[in-house]
Amino acid sequence: MTIEIVPFDCESLLSWQGLLRAFEAGHRLAQPDIKDLFVYRGADTLLDRATWINGIGALVKVATVVPGNAALGKPTINGAVTLYDDTTGALTALVDFHLVTKWKTAGDSLLSASKLARKDSRKILLVGAGTVARSMVQAYSSLFPEAEFRVWSRKAATAAEMAEPLGLTVSTSLEQDVPWADIICTCTMSTEPLLRGDWLRPGQHLDLIGAYRPDMREVDDTAMARARLFVDARATTVHHIGEIMAPLKSGAIREDSILADFYDLPSGRFARQSEDEITIAKNGGGAHLDLMTADYILRSWQAR
């Protein structure tokens, strides 16, 4: 048996549009069983995600999230990705964890933006200045090549460190820059809302990435209530992520306020309906998306 080892440096074989095509094809297949296991140690998280998609194969992705690593100059997220044959269940590939995570996370929000953001979007605000924010510059630029980016971070020095080499502008006030943006992308580890719905204006699109635990949020109830709401997968967000759980509990939204997920793409329901509406897409990043991404990466590697 041959096991493929797919390294990070195969990125030159990949394209954002190729990944989006893989996502759309994967969501035409039957919805898979997905299981998540969370283990906590204070602020640290061990996350084990597994899924099997009939027609693609199976995946197990294990990640550790240690926020304190940032102060040490080390990645806050580490892990491993294993792929298994759809027919036999045999181990087929070990794919670089950071490669899968980068492309899955950014591609997830890019797919949402391709369906929900106004086509004339040019101004993009990144809330957070970590690894994910850097990936979003690359991803969004593939869809909006004339985009102008501003980046905000709690620590101005962190935003400046990201902005300078990429030619971005540092945002010093979310309250001032949220109305400026056509697309707002949040990629933080905040446990309290950073964005207020009162700051939003008609026509904006928000990609919410950061909140992945029940105790995390990046926008307030007003924002959730004002927007048309979408998620990448109901099964991995509605009762699992604070961004959805908290406004459900408060009554700001109902479950039927979530209008569509990616499995509604073939029906056309995952779409903007007017130029003036505000749209929010919650990126939950379930294991099925890791599998679709890892499979796309593996096929690109094998065809090199």
C-alpha positions, 0 to 999 in steps of 0.5 A: 500500500502506498501512502501519499505524503502531501507537503505544504510546498505544493501550494503552487498547484492549487487555486482558489477557484479550483477549491471553490469548484471542489466545494460546490461539487462536494455539496452536491453529494449526500450530507455526511455524518460529522463528529467533533470532540472537544477537550479543554484545558483553560484557554487551550483546546484539543479538537478532533474532527472526523467525517466520511463522505460517500463518494470522496472518502474519510478524514480525521483531523486533530488540532490543538489551539493554544492561544498563548503560543502567540507570545512565544512566536509560535503557531497557535494552531497545530495538528495532523490530517489523515485521509482514508479510502472511500471503498476500503477505509485504508489510509491513503494520505497524510496531508500537511495540517497547516495547508489544509487548514489555510485553504479550508478556512479561507475557501469556506469564507471565500465561497460565502463571499462569492455568493453573498457579497456585492459584486462591486465590493472593493473595500475589505476590513479584516478584524484580526491580524493573525494567520487567517487574516493573511490568508484572507487577503490572498483569497479575497484578492482572487475574487476582488482583484481591485480590493483595498484592505484595512486591518484592525487588531487589539494591538496596533503593532500586530496590525502594523506588522501584518499591514506593512509587507502586504501594503495594507492600511491599519485601522485604528477604529472599528466604529469608524471603519466598519461603515467604510467596508463592503466586506468585513471579515472577523478572524479573532479568538474573542469571547465578547462581541467586537462589532456592533450591529448599529455600525453596519450599513445596507449592502455589507457582507460579513464573514465570521470566522473566529468563534469556534467554541460555545463561549466565543462571539465576534458580533452582537445580537443587533448585527445578527438580527439586522442581517440575513443569516447563512452558515456553511453547515447547520449541523456544525454551527447552530448548536455548537458555536456561540455566534449562533447559540447566544442570539438564539438563547436571547431571542435575537434570532430563531433557528429559521432565521438561518436561511441556507447553508452550503447544501442549499447551493444547488437550489440557489437559496444561498444567495444575496437577494438585493443590493441593500441587504446586510448578509452574514455568513458564519464559517464553522469549518466542519470536518466535511470541508476539511475532507473536501479540501484535503481531497482537492489538494491530494488530487492536485498533488497526484496530477502534478 
